[in-house]
């Protein structure tokens, strides 16, 4: 695109480009934007002429982006997010009147721990607003926050480091889950017995070894893992019906619906505490709606986990 074209470029076309990248369909992009299919097609023709690239080509599976479109998309997404954040941040946020879709990065267990109470309060305080839970691989959390695709990420996320703003939700540690009917384990478990038993390991796809696994490695404690599952949610019923042990976060167990026939006990080695935070990018820091949601989450979670501790 020449400098002369830039001065007359219609920025609304960037919204259409972004919708086409996400939907891969002129019809679906129109529905998202509230536009007719002919209007989206006309806008795409203008985009192609202004940019000098086909941008999207028809295939059997839909409108596929060209290499140039794929390379262009991150910059456009970031620019739109910054524009949106600047406009929203410049005006007050009235939760009772605003209609806002807050996008959160949450794991499966995060949805169980945080969403019920949060939604209860949100419906009372901000009845016109909604929450969309976005699930992407952990190695994409950084990109999702930086691009503005999501408002907040919640969890134990040390990979985000200190480059993002963060606020503590809770501090937790690990406990051992065991069946009440386990023939070899009573009220306590020794390290020797722990190592002799078979275990469930929680290993989400694409995630580096969690803090528990790192602790076991540092202490040179070896256990026999016979089952790997991607979420803590499935552990209690499996423990109940087998002789397998599972090491899980304490608050996870307390917040879940009780599973009859399963009990928790301290692990037979020193287990580190870890902090669960909410994380957000600098561009969201002064956004009034984001600030309101962050405060609400902190308030709701403090009430919830004070009752569980």
Residue pairs with C-beta under 8 A, 6 or more apart in sequence:
1 9
1 50
1 51
1 52
5 50
9 50
10 46
12 43
13 43
13 46
13 47
13 50
14 76
14 79
14 80
15 33
15 80
16 29
16 33
16 35
16 40
16 43
16 44
16 47
17 47
17 55
17 69
17 72
17 73
17 76
18 73
18 76
18 77
18 80
19 29
19 32
19 33
19 40
20 26
20 29
20 40
20 44
20 55
20 56
20 63
20 65
21 65
21 69
21 73
22 29
22 32
23 29
23 32
24 56
24 61
24 62
24 63
24 64
24 65
25 62
25 63
26 37
26 40
26 41
26 44
26 63
27 37
29 35
29 40
30 36
30 37
30 39
30 40
33 40
35 43
44 55
44 56
47 55
48 54
48 55
51 68
51 72
53 66
53 68
53 69
54 66
55 65
55 66
55 68
55 69
56 63
56 64
56 65
56 66
56 69
57 63
57 64
57 66
58 64
65 73
74 147
77 147
77 148
77 149
78 146
78 147
78 148
80 148
81 147
81 148
81 149
81 283
82 148
82 283
84 148
85 148
85 283
85 284
85 286
85 287
88 287
88 288
88 289
89 286
89 287
89 288
91 288
92 288
93 100
93 288
93 289
93 291
93 292
95 125
95 126
95 129
95 292
96 125
96 126
96 127
97 128
98 126
98 128
98 129
98 289
99 128
99 129
100 126
100 128
100 129
100 130
100 289
101 129
101 130
101 131
101 132
102 129
102 130
102 131
102 132
102 151
102 152
102 289
102 290
102 293
103 131
103 132
103 133
103 134
103 149
103 150
103 151
104 131
104 132
104 133
104 134
104 150
104 151
104 152
104 153
104 154
105 133
105 134
105 135
105 136
105 141
105 144
105 145
105 150
105 152
105 153
105 154
105 155
106 114
106 115
106 133
106 134
106 135
106 153
106 154
106 155
107 135
107 155
107 204
107 231
108 230
108 231
108 232
108 233
109 231
109 232
109 233
109 249
109 252
110 154
110 155
111 133
112 233
112 252
112 255
112 256
113 251
113 252
113 255
114 154
114 169
114 297
114 300
114 301
115 131
115 133
117 300
117 301
117 303
117 304
118 131
118 296
118 297
118 300
119 131
121 296
121 300
122 129
122 131
122 296
125 296
134 144
134 149
134 150
136 144
137 205
137 206
138 157
138 159
138 204
138 206
138 207
139 159
139 206
141 153
141 157
141 159
141 160
141 279
142 159
142 160
142 163
143 149
144 150
144 153
145 153
145 160
145 164
145 279
145 280
145 281
146 281
148 281
148 283
148 284
151 280
151 284
151 287
151 289
151 290
151 293
152 278
152 279
152 280
152 284
152 290
152 293
152 294
152 297
153 160
153 278
153 279
153 280
154 169
154 276
154 277
154 278
154 279
154 297
155 276
155 277
156 210
156 211
156 274
156 275
156 276
156 277
157 277
157 279
159 208
160 166
160 279
164 279
164 280
164 281
164 282
165 279
165 280
165 281
165 282
165 285
166 277
166 278
166 279
166 280
167 277
167 278
167 294
167 298
168 275
168 276
168 277
169 276
169 277
169 278
169 297
169 298
169 301
169 305
170 251
170 275
170 276
170 301
170 305
171 273
171 274
171 275
171 276
172 249
172 250
172 251
172 252
172 273
172 274
172 276
173 249
173 250
173 271
173 272
173 273
173 274
174 211
174 212
174 247
174 248
174 249
174 250
174 267
174 271
175 247
175 248
175 249
175 250
175 253
175 264
175 265
175 266
175 267
176 189
176 194
176 245
176 246
176 247
176 264
176 265
176 266
176 267
177 235
177 236
177 239
177 245
177 246
177 247
177 248
177 253
177 262
177 263
177 264
178 185
178 189
178 239
178 245
178 262
178 263
178 264
178 265
179 239
179 240
179 241
179 242
179 243
179 261
179 262
180 261
180 262
180 263
181 261
182 243
183 243
184 193
184 197
184 243
185 193
185 197
187 265
188 265
188 266
188 268
189 245
189 265
189 267
189 268
190 268
191 221
191 268
191 269
193 268
194 221
194 223
194 245
194 267
194 268
194 269
195 221
195 222
195 223
197 223
197 224
197 243
197 244
197 245
198 224
198 225
198 226
198 243
198 244
198 245
199 223
199 224
199 225
199 226
199 227
199 244
199 245
199 246
199 247
200 225
200 226
200 227
200 228
200 229
200 235
200 238
200 239
200 244
200 245
200 246
201 213
201 225
201 227
201 228
201 229
202 210
202 228
202 229
202 230
202 231
202 232
202 235
202 246
202 248
203 209
203 210
203 228
203 229
203 230
204 230
204 231
205 230
209 217
211 272
211 274
212 247
212 271
215 269
215 270
215 271
215 272
216 222
216 223
219 269
219 270
221 269
226 244
227 238
227 244
229 235
229 238
232 248
232 249
232 252
233 256
235 246
235 248
236 246
236 253
236 256
236 259
236 262
237 259
238 244
238 246
239 245
239 246
239 259
239 262
240 259
240 260
240 261
240 262
247 267
249 274
250 264
251 305
251 308
251 309
253 264
254 308
255 304
255 308
278 294
278 297
278 298
280 290
280 294
284 290
